[in-house]
């Protein structure tokens, strides 16, 4: 599973990023994250208008795996 495929706006599927330090970050819509060459920037705190108030950068080499969030209850 590639990040670019998951982030495609037309076929987006919610997913969880699992990092080597044990942290996880949920990406529930394609506007929450931005894939760069060596990292993905993920919005962490989204306000009522859908605007990111805080974000974090996940270096790609520290991502251990991605989990599918479809079908999981919020």
C-alpha positions in Angstrom: 0.0 0.0 0.0 1.5 3.3 -1.1 0.8 6.7 0.5 0.2 8.3 -2.9 -2.5 5.7 -3.7 -4.2 6.1 -0.3 -4.2 9.9 -0.5 -5.8 10.0 -4.0 -8.9 12.2 -3.6 -11.1 10.0 -5.9 -10.3 6.7 -4.2 -9.3 7.9 -0.7 -9.6 5.3 2.1 -9.1 6.4 5.8 -5.9 5.0 7.3 -3.6 5.0 10.3 0.1 5.8 10.1 2.1 3.7 12.6 5.5 5.0 13.5 8.7 3.2 14.8 8.4 5.0 18.1 4.9 3.6 18.7 3.0 6.8 17.8 0.0 6.6 15.5 -1.7 9.2 13.4 -5.2 8.8 11.8 -5.8 10.3 8.4 -9.6 10.4 7.9 -9.8 12.5 4.8 -7.5 13.4 2.0 -7.3 17.1 3.1 -5.7 16.1 6.4 -2.3 15.1 5.0 0.3 16.2 2.4 2.8 13.7 1.0 6.3 15.1 0.3 9.4 13.5 -1.0 10.7 12.1 2.3 7.8 12.8 4.7 4.1 13.2 5.2 2.6 16.1 7.0 -0.5 15.2 9.0 -3.1 17.5 10.5 -3.7 16.6 14.1 -6.1 19.2 15.4 -8.9 20.1 13.0 -11.3 22.9 14.0 -15.0 23.0 13.3 -14.4 24.5 9.9 -12.1 21.7 8.9 -8.9 23.8 9.2 -5.8 22.3 10.7 -4.7 24.0 13.8 -1.7 21.8 14.5 0.2 19.3 12.4 3.2 16.9 12.6 5.7 15.6 10.1 6.2 11.9 9.8 9.5 10.9 8.1 8.7 8.1 5.7 11.6 5.8 6.8 10.1 5.8 10.3 6.7 4.6 9.2 6.5 0.9 10.1 3.1 0.2 8.6 -0.3 1.6 7.6 -3.6 0.3 8.8 -7.0 0.5 7.1 -9.5 2.5 9.1 -12.6 1.6 7.0 -15.2 -0.1 9.1 -13.8 1.0 12.4 -16.1 3.0 14.7 -15.0 6.5 15.6 
